[in-house]
Amino acid sequence: SSSVHSPNRLRLLFTSPAQSEGNTIRYQTREEDAPGSVIGNLAKDMSLSLSHSSKTNFRMMKQFNDSFIRVRESDGELAVGERIDRERICRHTLQCLITFDVVNFSKERYRLIHVEVEVKDINDNSPEFPNRESTVEISENAAVGSRIPLDPAVDADVGSNYIQSYRISVNSHFTIDVLLRADGVKYAELVLMKELDRESQSSYTVELVATDGGNPYRSGSTKITIKVTDFNDNSPVFDQNSFSVSLPEDAPVGTVILDLNAVDADEGLNGEVVYGFGKQVSHEIRELFQVDHKSGRLTLRSPVDFEDKSTYELDVQATDLGPNPTPSVCKIIIHVTDVNDNAPEISITPMTSITTGIAYISETADKDSLVALISTLDRDSGVNSQVYCTLYGHDHFKLRQAHEDSYMIVTAAALDRERISEYNLTIMAEDFGSPPLRKITQYTIRLSDENDNAPHFSKAVYEVSVVENNAPGAYITTVEASDADLGNNGKITYRLVDSVIMGSPLNTFVSLNSVSGSIYALRSFNYEIMRQLDVHIQASDGGSPQLQSTAVIRLKIVDQNDNQPSIIEPPLYKGSAEIFLPKDAPAGYLVTQIKATDADEGINAQLSYKITEGGHLGFSINKDTGKMHVSQQLAYDLTDNVKLTVSVSDNGSPALTSTAIIHLSFIEGTLPSLPSLAQNGSEEVFEWDMSIAIIIVLAGSCSLLLLAIVLITTICSRRKKETRERGPVTIWKGNSFTTISARDPHISGKDSGKGDSDFNDSDSDISADVHKKDAAVSTGLWACTSECKVLGHSDRCWSPSATRANASLACGPHLSTFSKTASLPRDSRRENYYPAHIPKTNGLQSVYEKVQHQEFDYILVGPPTPARIQETDEISIPEYTNS
């Protein structure tokens, strides 16, 4: 076939669609154009700006004829995709359209363009007759003007390229008349112009030519032989010469369409009528319809389809059985009516997808974001072809109509993949037929993950106990955070938050596995140095931007009995101490008081005293207070020397013990002391040390000093009598004894009941009432040297880093030794004191206290008392009586 091509793009038509969104743009192209032929350019024709940040500015939505037209994604250039045969895709339609939708992306917004490409017909088909040669018969008796329908030619082209005319070769008796059938087919009828005489000429041969209107035109021809037959007087006559009937396309096979009836006035065989299709009736019609030979009943032979062809025209002949019959023709037009027998078809094109039937969209997509485009098609006509769609499954998505037969799935709310990661939606397309037909399609929308969840710890603070003296490298615990995101967005790594603990970086105390979250100790912990360690841990995910959260691991160091008691009084030299006492001291005489400290806490620091060797020599010791008394009247010589071994044990498991050797030396005279009044436990027992004994010896050799002693003894005796009323207290102040009134509101003579150290006495407790009186206390915190860190924080390397100025007596810490009554009940509030392990000397009397605060623990170091020469008026010696 040949054709003349005009420019590919003939014209552009912009029309506004009925819908509120998008534009419709129409192009024209010729059929049979070569693949790649440019049809138009959407960006240029619609004046659209292109986004240089993306390679994709235009995308063609999936349609049913999407292989014929191709869209260049960069600028929307339309080109022929494959050869377009208009006759194949639009059989009988005068206007042939290829429609599709294109999405334009610009500045993170989308625009839907509806494109219609009209395929213009070219004259590439010639008229053709069904047969190259055919024969018709006409009676010699036929009247002038008689007509014989001829087979029409077929031309697949449309419009002006279709058959425009018929012509017949020159002859003496016949001409043609060109007619148009109801279905648009042009055909010719042979018209008799002159009477026939079979005897003179029994046949005629003519050529019938059909010509179309193309430029250049095309034509086809057939040879027709006309036979002249002998006549029969009467021909059958139909009730009417033409019928027009309607036939539903769903009519079953065998349906009666018409009961034809023709009557012949002749008798016998000349009047017996038979029926049949005319010779020009096509094979297609003969396959679909049949006429009963005898009855003339026209019935349906095969199902018809309105979508295939909606109008049929056929001729039924009635012929008598006489010789030389002249048939009569009845023209029948059958209109096939549409029935809603086609369900809608659905095509879904996702905006982002790598899997058939699944669309992907980011969980952070804005509301009204385009997810997918739905195209519908119904092959019926009229209301039977009108389709509406409904979306079911979840109200996070909704449908929005784009054009008459296309919809958009858009987001209707904010999305969260961690709550709902996948949506299974149901799309129902239903036509308006009666009854309506519907098509239901399942569709899946999956949310792609974004890093919108920070790692989450179940608690802000985790408390973990670690027993002290652990091995370096010991496993402590594992922290775990969760992240609801996927992949790297949910992949958690851990790190220590930098901090300084006691002058050292946190990462010198513990290590953290960044992947597993396991925490290990890098050093051995010492409860006596550190009771608690807060480790701040940050969990970070692998998203971009990265999200973090923190938690605190509170390591509580658990005490072990790893410190043995340390004897601080009397002062020891190489594990021994020498005590002087009268050689004939009575029973109950207080020899000395053993005082010890234990750096542990709780039961690990509960001390008990015992004489392990020499107890049978006339001495006993109170296991709780450490006071050593004479158990029976002594009778030793001045030259005798008694050795006692005293042990101090804590209550730990296993218990730790320290021992000291006490050498007792005897002197003449009497040293002041009080017998132990253990029977009522209410009076105080005076305590003495070696300096008092030296003063007494000096007093015995100096009469002036004896006079002063007598005077002081008399005063003390008077005050002792007031003790029963006022409860005086004799204390060691500096290097001397001083008696003060127990009614002084700032001083209490009560014993805490510990029996081991003054810092457990009530006057030493500044965490209670005395603290509430705003007594100023300068604290000295423990410090650690670099050498100490190398040694692993041994107790022996800790030393006071600061001293404090002398406070008033109201503060209590300056009291070193009390003359005490029998043991009072133990104050349970003082169970967890913080011991300090520092040897005492004669020159430095220090009191160690623990201040219990609501939130923090402090270690207080008492100030040293300056050693200075004793003055006579400071010395006060209480009276010793046996009563």
RODRENMAR-27106 format. One record per residue: x, y, z of N, C-alpha, C in turn. Coordinates in steps of 0.05 Angstrom, whole numbers, plus 5000, padded with zeros to 4 digits. Layout:
BEGIN
XYZXYZXYZ
...
***
This chain:
BEGIN
501749765000500050005000501850255000
500650464990502150714989500450935000
501751145010500251375021502051615020
500751845021502252095022502152205050
504552255062504752345090504752645091
503152745109503353025117504853045144
505453285154506953295180505553125201
507353005218506252815238504352955257
505153175268503453315287501853515272
499253465269497653635252496553875268
495653825293494554045308494453965338
494354165355494154135384491454245393
490054095409487554195420487754185451
487454415464487354415493484454435502
483654255518480854265529481054225558
479254345573479154315602477354075608
478253875623476653645629474453725649
472553545652470353595671471453585699
473553435703474553415730476153665738
476653685764477853935774480853925771
482053695767484953685766485953595739
488353685732489653585708488753735683
490053675660489353785634489153555614
487553605593487453415570488753545546
490553405534491953505510491653295488
490953395464490353215442492353255419
493353035408495153035385493952875362
495052905339494352735316496852615304
496552365294498752235280497452065259
499051995239497951815218498751525224
496951355216497551075219499951005201
501150785208503450675193505950855194
505951065211508351225213510551055225
513051115218515350945227515750975257
516450755271517050775300519150995305
518751155326520551365332519651635322
517651635305516651885294515552055317
516452305318515652485340512752585335
511252565356508452645356508152925368
509452965391509253225405511053225429
511253455443512853485466511253615488
510653465509508853555531510053805545
512653795551513754025566513554275550
514054255524514054495507511154585502
509454385496506654455488505054555511
505654475536504154565559505754765576
508054845565509755055579510354965608
511354715610511954605636514954635641
515654715666518554735673519554455680
522154415673523354155678525054175703
525053955718526753935743529353805735
531553965739534153855732535353675754
533953665777534953505799534153215795
532353155777531452885773531452815744
532152565737532152475710529252425700
527452385718524752325711522952565716
521852685694519952895697517152805687
517152605670514552505659514552205661
512252095668512051805669509351725658
509251535640506751445628505551235645
503051275652501551075668500850835650
500750605662500250365647497450365636
497250325610494650325597494350065581
492150045566491649795551492949795524
493650025513495050045487497650195490
499050145512501350315519503850245502
503650045484506049985468506150155442
503950285435503950445410505250715413
504950835437506151105441508151085464
510451215460512451225481512951515490
513451545516513851805528516751825538
518252025529520952055539520752185566
522052065587521652145615522952415620
524952495605526352745612524652995605
523352995580521953235572519153185562
518152935564515452875556515052865525
517152815510516852785481515352535475
513252565459511552335450512552235423
512951975420513851865395512351595390
512251515365511051265358512751035369
511450855384512850635396513150395377
510950315365510950105345508950175324
509150035301507450095278504450085287
502950295279500150315286498450255261
496850045264495049965243492250055252
491250275241488650375250486450175246
486650025225484449835219484449615239
486749555252486749335271485749425298
486349665306485549745333482849885334
481949995311479350135310477950035285
476549815287475549675263473649855247
471349925259469350065245468950355254
470650435273470350695285471450915267
469851125263470751335246473051485259
472851545285475051685299476551475317
479051465312480751265327482551415346
482151365372483751505393485351305409
487851385415489451245435489751435459
488651355482488651525506490351405527
491651575542493351485565493751735583
494951675607495451885626498451905631
499452145634502252195640502352365665
504152285684504552435709507052605705
506752865710508953055709509953115737
512553075742513653135769515153395767
514453575785515853835785515853945813
518253995823518554115849517053965871
517453695870516253515891513153515890
512053605867509153595864508653435838
506253335835505553185812503253325798
503053265772500953375756500153155736
497653105734496652885717495653005690
496752905668496053005641494652775626
492352835616490852635601491452685571
492452495557493352525530491652355512
490652475490489152335470490652375443
491352155431492652155405490752035384
489852205366488052115345489751995322
489151755315490551625293488951675267
490151835250488851905224489251685204
487051635190487151415170488651505145
490151315133491351355107490151155088
490251215063488851035044490750805037
490850615055492550385052491050125046
488450155041486849915035485149975010
485249784991483649814966480949684970
478849774956476349634956476649354944
475349164957475448884948472648774948
472048614927469448474926469948194937
467748074948468147814960468747604938
467947644914468447444893469447594868
471347474854472347604830470247584807
468647364809466547334789464047244803
461747324793459247244805457047234783
454947094790452747054770450147134783
448447294768445847354777443847274755
441347234763439347154744437047354744
435947394720433647574717431747454696
429247474702427247354684426947534659
426447414638426047564613423447734615
421847664634419347794638419548024658
422048074667422348284688421748554676
420448724692419648984683422049174683
421849374667423949574667423949714694
426349744705426649864732427049644754
426849394746427349184766430249204776
430449134801433049164814434048894824
436648864822438048624833440348714850
440148674877442448754895444948604888
447148754888449748624882451448624908
453348434908455148414932456748674935
456648794959458249034963461248974965
462749174957465649154961466349224990
468649144999469549195027472149365025
472149585042474549755045474949805074
477249725085477749765114478250045122
478750225103479250505110476650645117
476850885127474451025136474551305123
472251445126472051725117472351735087
473951925079474251965050475851745037
477251595053478851365042477051115038
474551135046472750905043471550925014
470050715006468850704980466950944976
467451084955465851324949463851274925
464651094907462851064884463150784871
461050704857461150464840460650554811
461750404792461050444764461050174750
459450164729459049914714460049964685
461049754673462049774646459649834627
460249954605458150044586456649794574
453949804575452349594563449649714555
447949544541445549644530443049624548
443149464569440749404584440849474614
443249504625443349534654444949774662
444049884685445650094699445750014728
446950184745447050124774446050374789
445150314813444350524832445950474858
447450674867449150644892447450724916
447350554936445750594960447550564985
446450665007447950655033446350485053
447450275063446050105082445950235109
444250125127443950235154446550225170
448250035163450750005179453050165165
452350335146454350505134455750395110
454950155101456250025078454950125052
456650205033455650285007455550044989
453350014974453149784955451649874931
451749704911450449774885448149574879
446149674866443949504856443849524826
443549294813443349284784440449364776
440149564759437549664751437149604720
434749474714434149404686433049654672
434349734650433549974636431949914611
432149664602430849594576429849304578
427549254567426348984569428248774556
427948534567429748314559428248124541
429847994526428747774509430847554510
430147344525432047124529432746994502
430846994485431246854460433347004443
433447264446435347414430438047424443
438147444469440647444484440147334512
441447104518440846974543442647054567
444747204560446547294583448047544576
448847684596450447934593452747924613
454948034606457248054624458048344628
458148424653458948704659461148704681
462648924682464748954703463849174722
463849104748463049294769465649384783
466049644784468549764796467749934820
469049894842468650054867471150234870
470750484875472950674878472750824904
475050854919475051014944475751304938
475751464960476351754957479151834964
480951644965483751714973485151874952
487451974959489052134940491952024941
492751864923491251764900489051564908
487051534891484851354898485751064893
484150884904484450594900481750484891
481950264876479550144865479749844865
477449704863477249414860474949354842
475049114829472949054809472148754812
469748694801468848414799467348384773
467348144763466048084737463347954744
461148074732458447974738457247864712
456347614713454847494691451947494697
450347614679447447644682446047444663
444747244676443347044660440347114658
439247104634436447164629434846894630
432946874648431446624651428546664641
427346434637424646434627422846514650
420546634645418946754666416746574676
415946624700413746494715411746714720
409246674715407346894716407347054741
407246914764406947054790409346984808
410147184822412347154842411147164870
412447044889411547064917411547354926
409647424943409547694953409647684984
411547834996411847855025409648035037
409047995063407148175076408148465075
410748505079411948765075414848725065
415748925051418348885037420748915055
420449035079422749075097421849055126
423748975143423248955172425749065187
425149195210427349275228426749165255
428449005266428048865292430448915310
429848895336431948915357432448645368
435048585374435848325384437748375407
437048305432439048335454441448155449
443748265456446248115450446447865467
444847845488445047595504442847405496
441447445473439347265465440546985461
439246775470440346505467440046405438
441646215432441546085405438845965401
437646005378434945895372432746105375
433446335385431446545388430246615361
427546625361426146695336426246995332
427247085310427547375305425147475289
424347325268422047395251420747145240
418047155236416646945222415747075195
417347015174416747145148414546985134
413047125118410846995103410647125076
410746955055410447055027408246875013
406646994997404446854984404746874953
404446644940404546634911401846554900
400746714882397946674873397746434854
400046334844399846104826399045854841
398445644826397745394838399945194834
399744984850401644764847404444854854
406344754840409144824846409645114840
408245234822408645514816407745694840
406045574857405145734880406345644907
407945434906409245334931411745494936
411845634959414045824965416045694983
418545744976420845664994422445924999
423945915023425346155032428346095033
429846295031432746275033434046545033
436646555041438146805040438746875011
438847135006439747224980442647154976
443347144950446147064944448247254955
447447514958449447704968449847704998
448247545012448547535042451247405048
452747545066455547455071455547195088
457947085087458346835103458046895133
458847135141458647215170455747205179
453947315162451147315169449947035169
450846875150449846605149450746435173
453046525186453946385210452346465234
451246715234449846815257446846755256
445746765231442846735229442146505209
439746405212438746205193435746245189
434846165164432046195157431045915149
428745845160427645575155426645575126
427445365111426945345082423945345076
422445215093419545185087417845395101
418545445127416745625143417445915140
419945985133420846255132421446375159
421746215179422346315206425346375208
425946625215428746715218429546685247
431546535253432446475281435446545284
436246555309439146605316440646345316
442746335300444346095298446746095317
448046325320450346355339449946615355
451246625379450846865395452047115381
450747335385451747585375453047745398
454747945390456148105411455948395402
454548555418454148835411456848975409
458848895426461449015425462948955400
462148735386463448665361462148805337
459448785336457948925315455148965324
454049195319451449265331449149255310
449749255284447649255263448249055241
446148905234446348715211444048775192
444748755166442648785145442848545126
440548415121440648175105438048165088
438148005066435847965048434947675050
432347645052431147375051429447355025
429947155010428547114984426246914988
424046964974421846774973421546694943
421746434938421646334910419646114908
418146114886416245894882417745664868
416545434867417845194856417145154827
415845344815415145324787417545374769
417245324744419445374725419945674722
422345744719423246014716421946204737
422446144762421146314783422546584784
420946784793422147044798422047084829
424247084842424247104872423547394880
422247404904421747654917423747684940
424547934946426547984967425248154989
425848065014425048225038427548315052
427848575056430248675069429748685099
431548575115431348555145433848695157
433248895174435449025190435248935219
437348825229437348725257439148905273
437949035293439549205312440149055337
442649005342443548865367443549065390
442149015410442049195434444049105455
445249305468447349255487446149135513
447448945524446748825550449248845567
448848905592451248935610452448665616
454048575597455348315599458348325601
459448565605462348605609462848735635
464248605652465048725678467348925672
467549125689469749325686472449185688
474449295675477149205678478749425693
480649335709482149515726485149485720
486449715716489349715713490449915734
492449815750493549985772496450025766
497250285766500150355761501150495786
502950365801504050495825506150695818
506550895835508551095830511350985836
511550815856514050685863513550395869
514850215853514349935858516549775845
517249555859519149365847517849085846
515349065855513948815856511148855844
510248665828507548685816505448675838
503548855836501348855856502048995882
504349125884505149245909506149525903
505149725918506149995916507650065941
509750225938511350315961511050615965
510950695990510850985996512251026023
513651256025515051306050513151366072
513851266097512151316120511951616127
513751776116513652066122512252226100
510952076082509552216060507452406071
507152636058505152826066502352726059
500352846071497652786065497152866036
495352716022494652755994496952685975
498852525984501052435966499952215947
500752225922499852035902501251765906
499751555908500851285912500751125886
498451125873498150965848495851085832
495751015806493651105788492050855780
489450885780487650675773486250745746
486450575726485050615701482950405698
480650475688478450285685477550275656
476350055648475350015621472949825622
470749905608468349725606467649725576
467649485564467149455536464249485528
462449515548459649575541459449865532
456849945527456350215518454250345535
454050605532452050745548452550725577
450350715593450750695622452150435630
451950235613453249985619456350015619
457350225607460250255605461250465625
459350595639460150795659460950655685
463350715695464550575717465150765740
464650675764465650825787467150635805
469250745819470950575836470550645865
470950445882470850475911473250345923
474450465944476750365957476050275986
476650025992476149926019478849826031
478849816057481249696071482149866094
482550126089483550296111483150586104
482350746125481751026120484351196118
486651076119489151226114489551296084
487851166067488051216038485251266027
485151416006482551475994482951495963
480651485949480751515920479951805913
481251905892480552165881480352125850
478052205839477652175811479352365795
480752255776482552425759481152495733
479952295720478452335695476052145697
474552145674472051985675472551695681
474751585672475351305675477951255690
478951445705481451405720481251535747
482551405766482551495794485351495805
485851655826488451655840488051555868
489851375877489951295905491851495919
490851645938492451845953492351785982
494351885997494351856026492252046038
490951946059488852116072489652186100
491852096110492752156138495752106140
496852196162499652146168500051846172
502351746162502951456163505151406184
505151166194507251076213507750786209
510050726197510750446191510950276216
511750396238512050236263509350146274
507250286267504550206275503250026255
503350106229502249946208504249956185
505349726178507449726158506349646130
504049536129502949446104499949466104
498849556082495949586079495049406056
493049246061491849076041489149206034
489149336010486749486002485149325982
482549375981480849255961479649475943
480049455917478949645898476649515883
474349625884471949525870471149725848
471149625824470149775801467349665793
465349835791462649745786461349925765
460049805745458749965725455850035734
454550195716451850285723449650115709
450449885699448549715686446449605706
444549465694442449345711442049055702
442948865718444348905744447248995739
448449135758451249225754453148995756
455349015741457548825743459848965756
461348815771463648935785466048755783
468348885786470948745787472348835813
473248635828474548685854477548605851
479248785859482148735858483348795885
485148615894486648655919489248805912
489948995929492349145924493749195950
496449175950498049205974499749465972
499649615994501349845997503249806020
505749816015507749786037509150046042
509650096068511050346076513950296078
515550466066518450456068519250606094
521250496107522050596133523650856131
523151026150524751276155525651266184
527851406188528951396216527551606233
525151516243523551696259523151596288
524751396296524651296323527451286335
527751416358530351406372530451146388
532951056393533250816411531850866438
530650656449529150686473530150496495
530750616518531350446541528850406557
528550176569526050116584526050286610
528350356621528450526645530650736641
530250956656532251166654534751096671
534250946693536450876711536250576717
538450436713538650156720540550126743
539749976764541549936787542649656786
545249636788546749386786548649366809
548749146823550549106846553048966837
555349066846557948946839559448906866
560248666871561648606896564548716893
565448856913568148966912570248746909
572648836902574948656898574548466874
572848556855572448396831575048386815
575248186798577548176780577348376758
579448516750579348696727578448546702
576748656687575648526663573148366669
572148356693569848206700567348316687
565648136678563048226666561248336687
559948566681558148696700555248656692
554548756669551748726660551648796630
549348766618548848836590546449016589
546849246575544649436571543449376543
540949426541539649376516537549586511
537749716488535749906479534349796454
531949876450530449786426529950016408
529649946382529050156362527050026342
524850156339522650046322523150066293
525250216284525850246256527149996245
527549986218528649756204531449816195
532949596190535549616177537449796194
538949966180540750136194539350336212
536850406205535350586222534750476249
534850206251534350076277536749936288
539049976275541549846284542850016306
543049906330543850076353546750016360
548150236365550850216376550950376402
552650286420552850406447555550536451
555550746468558050866475557850986503
560151016517560151136543560151446539
558451576555558451866555560851956572
562552116561565052196575564352336601
565652256622565452386648567952326664
568252486685570652446702569752356730
570852136739570152026765572652036782
572552196804574852206823577452276808
577252456789579552546775580452376752
579052146747579851966725577551946705
578151916679575951876660574351626665
571851636658570051406662571051156648
572351196625573150956610575650816622
576650926644578750776659577450596680
574850626685573450466705572050226692
570650286670569150076657569550096627
568949876613569049876584566249776574
565649856549562949796538563349686510
562049456505562049346478559949496462
560849636441559049816427556849666412
557249416407555149266392553249116411
554348966430552648806447551648966471
552949186479552049336503553049216529
554949026527555948896551558049086565
557849106591559549276607561449096623
564049176623566049026638567649216656
568449116679570049276698572949276688
574249516688577049526680578849526704
577749556728579349546752577749416774
579249356795577949236819576749466836
574249446842572849656858573349616888
573449836902573849826931571549976944
569949826959567649946972568450176991
570750147004571550347024572350607010
572850596984573550836969571250946953
569750766941567550846923565250656928
562950776935560650616940558750596916
558950786898557050796876558350936852
557750826828558950936804556650956783
556151196774554051246753555351236726
554551056709555551026682553451116662
553951336648551951436629552551316601
550551186590550851046564549051176544
550151226520548551336498548251116477
545651076469545050896447544351056422
545650996400545151136375544450946353
542551016336541850846313543550926289
543250776268544850816244543450976222
541251116230539851266210541151536203
539951676185540951936177538552126175
538252316193540152386214539952176237
542152166252542351966273540752056298
539451866311537851926335539151776359
539051906382540351796406538451816430
539151646450537951676477539951576497
539651656522541551576543540151446566
541751286581540851166605543151156625
542551136650544551126671544650846683
547050726683547450476697548750546724
547250506745548250576772549450326785
552150326785553550096797553850146827
552549976842552849986871554849776881
556949876893559149706902558249576928
558349306929557549156953560049096970
559749156996561949127014562648837019
565248777020566248517029568048557054
568248347069569848377094572848337086
573948567076576648547066578548737082
577548847104579249017121579148907149
581548847160581548747187581648987206
580748947231580649167250583449287254
583449547259586049687264585849807292
587749727310587749827338589050097338
587550297348588550577348589150677376
588050557396588650627424588850367440
590750347458592950537461594850517437
596350737432598250727409600150497412
600550357389602250117389604850187375
606850057386609550067373610349777368
610449717342611149437334609249237346
606649317347604549137356604349127386
605749297401605749287430605249557442
604149557467603749807482604349757511
605449957525606049927554604050097570
602849967591600850097608601950087637
601850317651602550327679600050317696
600250157719597950157738599050087766
597550167786598450107814598749807818
600749737833601349457836599249327853
597749477869595649357885592849467877
592449507851589849607841587649417849
585349537858583049367867581549257843
579749067849578048947828576249167817
575849167790574249377778575849607768
578349617775580049847766580249837735
579850077723580050097693582950127685
583849917672586649917664587050087639
585450047619585550197594583150127577
582850257556580650187536581950147509
581549907498582549837472580549947451
581450117434579750227413580850147385
579050057368579749967341577750077321
578650087297576850167275576949957253
574849947237574749757214573549907190
575049907169574250067145571749947131
571049697139568649587127566149707139
563749607131561249717140559449497150
557449577166555549377175556749167194
555748927190556748707207559748667202
560748737179563648707174565248897191
563949097203565349297220564449277249
562849077256562049037284564348897298
565549027318567948927331567348797358
568948597364568848477391571748447401
572048477427574748477439574948227457
577448137459577847887474580847877483
581247787508583947727517584547437511
586447407492587047127484589246997500
591047157512593147047529593447237554
593547117577594047267601591547347616
589247267607586847337621586647227649
588047007655587946877681589747027701
591147227693592947377711591547587726
588847597723587247787739586148017723
585647987697584648197681582448097663
580548277656578348207638577848447620
576448387599575848597579572948577570
571648807567568948807557569048757527
567648547518567848477490566648677471
564848857482563649047464565049317465
565849407489567049677491570049677490
571349447495574249427495575449527521
573849587541574949687567576049447582
578649487591580049277606580049357636
579049177652578949217681580649017696
581149087721582348897739580148717749
580448447747578348267754578548177783
580848217796581248147824583448317836
583448337862585448497875588248407867
589848607858592548537849594548547872
596548387869598748387889601348327874
602148527857604648487842606748667854
609248597848611548757856612148957833
613749157841614449367821616149247799
617449027805619148917784617648727766
615248657773613648467756612848607729
612748437710611848537684609848327672
607448417667605348227658604748287628
604648087613604048107584601347987578
599648157565596948057556596848077526
595547887514595047897485592047947481
591448167467588648247462588148217432
585748107426584948077397582448237393
582248357369579848497360578948367335
576448267335575348127312572748267302
572448267275569948377265567948147262
565648207253563448017252563047917223
565047957206564747877178564947567175
564547487150564747197145566547157121
568947057125570146987151571047237166
571147207193571947437209574847487207
575647747209578447827208579147927236
581647877244582547937271585148077271
585448267290587948397295588648357325
591248337331592048287359594048497367
594148537393596048727405597048607431
599648657436600848567462600948797481
599748767504599648977524601548897547
603649067551605549017573604649187597
604049057620603249207644605649237662
606149497668608349557688607049677713
608149607736606849687762608449907775
606950077789608150307803606950327830
608350477847607250527874605050737872
603450747892601450957894598850877881
597251077879594551027868594051217845
593051087823592251247799589251287800
588351527794585451567794584051387774
581951267784580251097767577651057781
575750947767573150877779572650587775
571550457795570850177791568550157771
568449937758566349887739563749837753
561749997747559149967759557349827739
558049587733556549447712553849357721
553449367749550849267758548449437750
548849707749546649867739547149987712
549649997704550350097678549650387674
549550547696548650827692550851027697
552950957713554951157718557251127698
558651347695560851347676563451237689
565151127673567751027681569851207670
571451307688573651487679575851337666
576951457646579151327631581751487634
583951337634586551467638588551367618
590451537612592651437596595251487609
597451437596600151447608600851727617
599851937603600652207611599552277639
597252167646596052227673597852097694
598751857688600551717708603051887712
604151997692606652157695606052407711
603752527707602952767722602752697752
601552467758601252387786603952347799
605852217784608552167796609852437802
609552627783610752887787609453027811
606752987814605253117836606253017863
606952747864607752637890610452747898
612152847881614752947888614853247891
612653377885612553667887610253757905
610953867928608953937947607154157937
608354347922606754557910604654447891
605454247876603654117857601453967872
602253837895600353687911598153867922
598954107929596854297939594854357918
595854397894594054457872592254217866
593453977869591853737863589653707883
590253757909588253737930585953937924
586754177916584654377910582954287887
584154197867582654107843580953867849
582053687866580453447873578053517888
578353717906575953807921573853917903
574654077884572654187865571353967849
572953777840571753557824569953387840
570553357866568853197883566153327886
566153597889563653737891562053707865
563353737844561853707818560853417814
562353227825561452957822558852907836
558553047859556053027873553753147857
554353347841552353467824551753297800
553453107795553052937771550452787773
549752697798547252547800544852727793
545152987796542953167789543353277761
545753357754546153497728547653327708
548953107716550452937697552753077685
554953147703557353277691558853077673
560453187655562053027637564953117639
566652927643569552987644570652907617
571953097603572953027576575953097575
577252987556580053047551580153267531
581153497539581253727521584153797516
585053767493587853807486589453597500
591053677519592653487534591753487563
589253557569588353567597585453487599
584653427624581853367629580453627636
577953657627576253887634573453787640
572353887660569553807667567654027658
565553947643563554147634560854047642
558954217642556254147651554754007628
553353797636551753657616549253807608
548654027623546354187615546954387594
549554407587550254587564548754487540
547154667528545454567506547054467482
549654537482551254457458552754197462
552754087486554353857491552553647504
552853407495551353187507553352977517
552852867541554652667552553652387545
551652377528550652107522552551947505
552651687510554251507494552551387472
553651357448552051247426551550957430
553050837449552750547452554650387436
556150517418558150367402560350257420
561350437437563550347454566150327439
566350437415568850397401570150657393
568650867388569951117380568051347384
569251587389567551817395565951907371
566751827348565151937325562451797323
561951597340559251477340557551587363
558751767379557151887401555152077390
553152127405550952297396551952577390
553952667406554952937401556652957376
557452727367558952737342557252717317
554752667321552952627299551852897290
552953007269551953267260549853237239
548952987235546852947216544152977228
544052997256541452997270540953277280
540253307307539353557317541553777316
544053697321546153897321546454017293
546053847273546253947246544154147240
541854117252539654297247540054567260
542054587278542554847290544555007275
544954937250546655087231549555097241
550354887254553254877262554954857237
556855037235558555047212560754837214
560954667194563054457194564554477168
567154507170568854497146569554217140
568954117117569453837111572053807096
573353577101575753507085575253257070
575053277044574353037028576852877023
576352617020578652437013579652506985
582152486982583452526956585152286948
585652256923587252026913589552126897
591852026902594252106887594551926863
596352016845596751856821598051586828
599651586849600851336858598651146867
596751266881594551106891593050966868
592651116846591150996824592650766812
595250786810596950566800596650326818
596550376845596350146864593550036864
591650146850588950036851587250136873
587850386883586250496905586350336930
588750266939589050136964588350336987
587250227009586550397031588950557042
591250437039593650557052594550807037
593450857013594451086999592551327002
590451297016588651517020589551687044
589351937041590252117062588552367062
588252497084586652747085587852957066
586053067050586953277032586653557043
585153577064584753847076583953817105
584454017120583654027148581654247151
580354247174578454457178579154607204
578154847205578655007228577054907252
578054977276576654887300573855007300
571954827305569154917308568554937338
566255047343565555077371564854807383
564554807409563854557423561254447414
559554627403556954537394557154337372
559354337358559654157335560453877344
561653857366562253587376564753457366
565553487339567653327330570353357344
570753577360573253617373573553447398
571453307406571653147431573052887424
575252837437576752607430576052367448
576052407474575552187492573552277513
571552117517569552167537569851977561
569252087585568851897607566051797604
565651547600563051437591561751277613
559051267610557451087627557550807614
556050627626555850367614554350387587
554550177571553650187544550650237543
549950427525547150477519546350307495
543750287490542850127466544050257441
544750077422546050157398544150327381
545150547371543550717354543450607326
541150507317540950367291541450557268
541050817273541551007251544451027244
546150937262549050967257550250707247
548650527238549750267229551750307206
550950467186552550477161554450707162
556150727181558050947181560350887161
561651097154563851067134566551087149
567850867154570350867170572650977154
574551097168577051187156579351037169
581150947153583350777163585850937164
586351087186588751247188589851207217
592351147220593451107247593451377262
592951357288593051597305595851617318
596551867325599051917340598252087364
600252097383599652267406599352557399
600852647378600752927371598352997355
596952807342594752867325592352697333
590452827347588052687355585852757335
585052567319583052617298580552457302
578352577295575852437298574752397270
573852157264572852087238569852057239
568552197222565652197223564552127196
562252027197560651997173558152177175
557852347156555552517155553552397136
551352307147549252177130547352387119
547452417092545752617079543652467063
541652617055539452487040540452377013
542352517000543152436973546052366971
547852486987550652436983551952337009
554152197005555852107028558352267027
559152377051561652527053563352387074
565952397071567852297091569152547103
568752577129569852817143572352737158
574252917156576752877171576953097192
577253017217577353217239579953367239
579953607250582453757251584353657272
586853687267588853607287588953807310
589453707334589753887356592753957359
593454207358596354277360597554187386
599754057384601253977409602554217421
602154267446603354497459603954417488
605454597501606254537529603854577547
603554387565601254397584601654627604
599454757609599454967630598054847654
599054947678598154837703595154867707
594055097699591255147705589454997686
590554847667588854697649588554407659
590154327678590154047687587954007708
586253817702584153747721584053447725
584453367750584653077756582253007773
580452837764578152757781579052587804
577352577823577852427848577252137843
578951957854578451677852577551577880
575251447880574351327906573551047901
573550897922572850617920569950567923
568550777931565650737936564050757910
***
